[in-house]
């Protein structure tokens, strides 16, 4: 992806000679369309493009479960640290925060004081101190003690900027950024990372959206750049394929009719390394259980056509599917729901909204070879 036609033509000729099949895109929007259509082995991405810049394109790629595994090589004419991070971290500061520098950074990002800041940090004293300092400086301040609470705060009131600690319980800053950048309407909210220590190379990589490599366009001649791309591409593709083979091969059938729930949980399960199949009503779930033979089923109870209770009963009544463990998911944690789920044949029960660490524990307990298997 590059808006410069000359660069596209030269790179296409060079990489074709090196044995690659090359498709080009003249901007971010076309590039995303082609990526979803072709699912290429690797993507080279210019950072500075007029329609969608490379950071926005990268966030979209890494936020899409179908594209997230594709290695990306960024080509930029600007310095990586000074430009910011691909998942949207506009800048970062090391604790203890210099209040004067913080004020300057916020003004540079937001353009003026008096706007809304969301502080995301599990340290109560840190939040209290920062709140007092920012309010004294004219800012409106909201607070969240972890990433999950922060997502709820943004849903209720969109801030002008987010100050984000990386190391938090329940949902850390890295997970928060991935979830946040998965929402199109939130991707333009600037994020200032505030961390108790300088970032390691691995942590920078996570903030950078698992970018395979960042190449400087202006640092050397075009021949050197092309040679470096040809050198890096095979290794990036091989690493991505190796990582794919090394992930948990467990197949999960998720039976759910709510598209928002499907989008959120499917994406998170795939990031955790599972293969995920989707059925959108109970009858389809029963049919797919028999045809696909998944390792486990996540069954919403409030389904159309055939509800989750009856779908589970039918799955457990069939010889070829009764061995498949089923976890019931329900939005209503009503008294007796667990007993009703177990009576229908479910092996475990969980409530919505799903807390992923808790659900993963239940999945692992029922996995082939797990303690409950």
C-alpha positions in Angstrom: 0.0 0.0 0.0 1.5 3.3 -1.1 0.0 6.4 -2.6 3.2 7.1 -4.7 2.7 5.4 -8.1 6.5 5.3 -8.8 7.2 3.5 -5.5 4.4 1.0 -6.2 5.7 0.2 -9.7 9.4 -0.1 -8.7 8.5 -2.3 -5.7 6.2 -4.5 -7.7 8.9 -5.1 -10.4 11.6 -5.8 -7.8 9.5 -8.1 -5.6 8.2 -10.0 -8.7 11.8 -10.7 -9.7 12.4 -12.0 -6.2 9.6 -14.6 -6.7 6.6 -12.8 -5.0 3.2 -12.4 -6.4 2.4 -8.7 -5.9 -0.8 -6.8 -5.7 -0.7 -3.0 -5.2 -3.1 -0.5 -3.6 -2.9 3.3 -4.0 -4.3 4.1 -0.5 -5.5 2.7 2.8 -9.1 2.2 1.8 -8.3 0.2 -1.3 -5.6 -1.6 0.6 -8.0 -2.8 3.4 -10.5 -3.9 0.7 -7.9 -6.0 -1.1 -6.5 -7.4 2.2 -9.9 -8.7 3.1 -10.5 -10.0 -0.4 -7.1 -11.7 -0.9 -5.7 -12.3 2.6 -2.1 -11.9 1.5 0.9 -13.6 3.0 2.3 -10.2 4.0 1.6 -6.5 3.6 4.0 -3.6 3.0 2.4 -0.3 4.2 3.4 3.3 3.7 2.7 5.4 6.8 1.9 8.7 5.0 -1.1 8.3 2.8 -3.8 10.9 2.1 -7.0 8.9 2.5 -6.1 6.8 5.6 -2.7 7.0 7.1 -0.7 3.9 7.8 -1.4 4.0 11.5 -5.1 3.9 11.0 -4.8 1.2 8.4 -2.6 -0.9 10.7 -5.1 -0.5 13.6 -7.9 -1.7 11.3 -5.8 -4.7 10.2 -4.8 -5.7 13.7 -8.4 -5.2 15.0 -9.9 -7.5 12.3 -9.8 -11.2 13.3 -9.5 -12.2 9.7 -6.5 -10.0 9.0 -4.7 -9.8 12.4 -2.3 -12.7 11.7 -0.9 -11.1 8.5 2.6 -9.7 9.1 2.9 -6.0 8.3 6.1 -4.2 7.2 5.8 -0.4 7.7 7.7 2.0 5.5 7.9 5.5 6.9 9.8 8.7 6.2 9.4 9.7 9.9 11.1 8.5 13.0 9.0 5.7 14.7 9.2 7.0 18.3 8.5 10.6 17.4 5.6 9.6 15.1 3.8 7.6 17.8 2.5 4.1 18.1 0.4 2.2 15.7 -2.3 1.2 18.0 -2.9 4.9 18.8 -0.6 5.8 21.6 0.1 9.4 20.7 3.0 9.7 23.2 4.2 8.2 26.4 5.6 9.5 29.7 7.5 7.7 32.5 6.3 8.0 36.1 6.7 10.0 38.2 5.1 12.4 35.8 6.6 15.9 35.3 3.4 18.0 35.7 4.7 20.9 33.6 5.7 18.6 30.8 2.3 16.8 31.0 0.5 20.1 30.7 2.5 20.9 27.6 1.9 17.4 26.0 -1.8 17.6 26.6 -2.0 21.1 25.1 -0.1 19.9 22.1 -2.4 16.9 21.6 -5.7 18.6 22.3 -5.0 22.1 21.3 -6.5 23.7 24.4 -7.2 23.1 28.1 -10.6 22.8 29.6 -11.4 19.6 27.7 -12.1 16.1 29.0 -9.4 13.7 30.2 -9.9 10.1 31.2 -7.4 8.8 33.7 -7.0 5.0 33.5 -4.8 3.7 36.3 -5.2 1.2 39.1 -3.2 3.3 41.5 -5.7 5.4 43.6 -3.0 7.8 44.8 -1.7 8.3 41.3 -5.2 9.1 40.0 -6.0 11.4 42.9 -2.8 13.4 42.4 -3.2 13.6 38.7 -6.8 14.6 39.0 -6.0 17.5 41.4 -3.2 18.7 39.1 -5.2 18.6 35.9 -8.4 20.2 37.4 -6.2 23.0 38.8 -5.0 23.5 35.2 -8.5 23.7 33.9 -9.2 20.1 32.6 -12.3 18.1 33.2 -11.2 14.7 34.6 -12.8 11.2 34.6 -11.3 8.1 36.2 -11.2 4.4 35.6 -9.2 1.8 37.7 -8.7 -0.7 34.8 -9.2 -1.1 31.1 -12.6 -2.8 31.4 -14.0 0.1 33.5 -12.4 2.6 31.0 -14.3 1.0 28.1 -17.5 1.5 30.0 -16.6 5.1 30.8 -15.9 5.9 27.1 -19.2 4.3 26.1 -21.0 6.7 28.5 -19.0 9.8 27.8 -16.4 10.2 25.0 -13.2 11.9 26.4 -11.0 14.2 24.3 -7.9 12.3 25.4 -7.0 9.2 27.5 -4.1 8.9 29.9 -3.4 5.2 30.1 -1.3 3.2 32.5 -0.1 -0.1 30.9 0.2 -2.4 34.0 -3.2 -2.9 35.5 -5.2 -5.9 36.8 -8.2 -7.5 35.0 -7.5 -5.7 31.6 -4.1 -4.1 31.1 -3.3 -1.1 28.9 -2.3 -3.2 25.9 -5.6 -5.2 25.9 -7.5 -1.9 26.4 -5.8 -0.4 23.3 -6.7 -3.4 21.2 -10.3 -3.3 22.3 -10.6 0.4 21.9 -9.1 0.5 18.5 -11.5 -2.2 17.4 -14.3 0.4 17.7 -14.2 2.6 14.6 -15.9 5.5 16.4 -13.1 5.6 19.1 -10.0 5.2 16.9 -9.4 8.9 16.7 -9.2 9.5 20.5 -5.6 10.3 21.3 -4.0 8.1 24.0 -1.1 9.3 26.2 0.6 6.2 27.8 1.9 6.8 31.3 4.1 4.0 32.6 6.1 3.3 35.7 9.1 2.3 33.6 10.6 2.8 30.2 9.1 0.4 27.6 10.9 -2.7 26.7 11.4 -3.7 23.1 8.6 -6.4 23.5 6.2 -3.8 25.0 7.0 -1.3 22.2 6.2 -4.2 19.8 2.8 -4.7 21.4 2.0 -1.0 21.2 3.1 -1.0 17.6 0.4 -3.6 16.8 2.8 -6.5 16.3 4.4 -4.7 13.3 6.8 -7.1 11.7 9.3 -4.4 10.9 9.6 -0.7 10.4 11.7 0.4 7.5 12.9 4.0 7.0 12.1 5.3 3.5 14.6 8.1 3.6 17.4 6.5 5.5 19.0 4.9 2.5 18.6 4.6 -1.3 15.7 2.9 -3.0 17.8 0.0 -4.0 18.8 -0.7 -0.4 15.1 -0.3 0.7 13.9 -2.8 -1.9 16.7 -5.3 -1.0 15.7 -5.0 2.7 12.0 -5.6 1.9 12.9 -8.7 -0.2 15.1 -9.9 2.7 12.6 -9.3 5.4 9.4 -10.6 3.7 10.2 -14.3 3.7 11.1 -14.4 7.4 8.0 -12.4 8.3 5.8 -14.7 6.4 7.5 -17.8 7.9 7.2 -16.5 11.4 3.5 -15.7 11.0 2.9 -19.2 9.7 4.9 -20.8 12.5 3.0 -18.8 15.1 -0.2 -20.0 13.5 0.9 -23.6 13.8 2.0 -23.2 17.4 -1.3 -21.8 18.6 -4.0 -23.7 20.4 -5.7 -25.8 17.7 -8.8 -26.2 19.8 -12.0 -25.6 17.7 -14.9 -23.7 19.4 -18.4 -23.5 18.0 -20.0 -20.2 19.3 -23.8 -20.2 18.9 -25.0 -16.6 19.2 -27.4 -14.4 17.4 -26.2 -11.0 18.6 -23.7 -9.6 16.1 -22.0 -7.3 18.6 -21.4 -10.3 21.0 -20.1 -12.3 18.0 -17.7 -9.6 17.0 -16.3 -9.0 20.4 -15.9 -12.6 21.6 -14.9 -14.2 18.3 -12.1 -11.7 18.0 -10.8 -12.2 21.5 -11.0 -16.0 21.3 -9.0 -16.0 18.0 -6.4 -13.8 19.6 -6.2 -16.4 22.4 -5.3 -18.9 19.6 -8.6 -20.8 19.1 -10.3 -21.7 15.9 -13.8 -20.3 16.1 -16.9 -21.4 14.2 -20.1 -19.3 14.3 -23.8 -20.4 14.3 -26.5 -17.8 14.5 -29.4 -19.8 15.8 -30.0 -23.0 17.7 -30.9 -25.2 14.7 -27.8 -24.1 12.9 -25.8 -24.8 16.0 -27.1 -28.4 16.2 -26.3 -29.0 12.5 -22.8 -27.5 12.8 -22.0 -29.5 15.9 -22.7 -32.7 14.0 -21.0 -31.6 10.8 -17.9 -29.8 12.3 -17.3 -31.9 15.4 -15.9 -28.9 17.5 -13.9 -29.5 20.6 -16.3 -27.3 22.7 -19.5 -25.3 22.2 -20.3 -21.9 23.7 -24.1 -21.8 23.7 -26.2 -18.7 24.1 -29.5 -19.6 25.7 -31.7 -16.9 24.1 -31.5 -18.0 20.5 -34.1 -17.7 17.6 -35.5 -20.8 15.7 -34.4 -23.1 18.5 -33.4 -21.8 21.9 -30.1 -22.8 23.6 -31.8 -25.1 26.1 -33.4 -27.2 23.4 -30.4 -27.0 21.1 -28.2 -28.4 23.9 -30.7 -31.2 24.6 -30.6 -32.3 20.9 -26.8 -32.2 20.8 -26.5 -34.3 23.9 -29.1 -36.7 22.6 -27.1 -37.6 19.5 -24.4 -40.3 19.8 -22.0 -38.4 17.5 -22.2 -35.1 19.5 -23.0 -35.9 23.1 -19.3 -36.0 24.0 -18.8 -32.3 23.0 -18.7 -30.1 26.1 -21.2 -27.2 26.2 -20.8 -24.0 28.2 -24.1 -22.1 28.5 -23.9 -18.3 28.2 -26.8 -16.2 29.4 -27.3 -12.5 29.9 -29.7 -13.2 32.9 -28.0 -14.6 35.9 -31.3 -15.7 37.3 -31.6 -18.1 40.3 -31.9 -21.6 38.9 -30.3 -20.8 35.5 -27.2 -22.9 36.3 -29.4 -25.9 37.4 -31.5 -25.5 34.2 -28.4 -25.4 32.1 -27.0 -28.6 33.7 -30.4 -30.3 33.4 -30.3 -29.6 29.6 -26.9 -31.2 29.4 -24.5 -28.3 29.6 -21.2 -29.0 31.2 -20.7 -25.5 32.6 -22.4 -22.1 32.8 -21.2 -18.5 32.5 -22.9 -15.1 32.4 -22.8 -12.1 30.1 -21.0 -9.7 29.7 -18.3 -12.3 29.4 -15.2 -11.9 31.5 -12.6 -13.5 29.2 -10.1 -14.8 31.9 -13.0 -16.5 33.7 -14.4 -18.0 30.5 -10.9 -19.2 29.4 -10.5 -21.1 32.7 -13.7 -22.9 32.0 -12.8 -23.6 28.4 -9.4 -25.0 29.5 -11.0 -27.2 32.2 -13.2 -28.8 29.5 -10.6 -29.0 26.8 -9.4 -32.3 25.5 -6.8 -33.4 28.1 -8.0 -30.8 30.6 -8.8 -31.6 34.2 -12.5 -32.1 33.5 -12.0 -34.0 30.2 
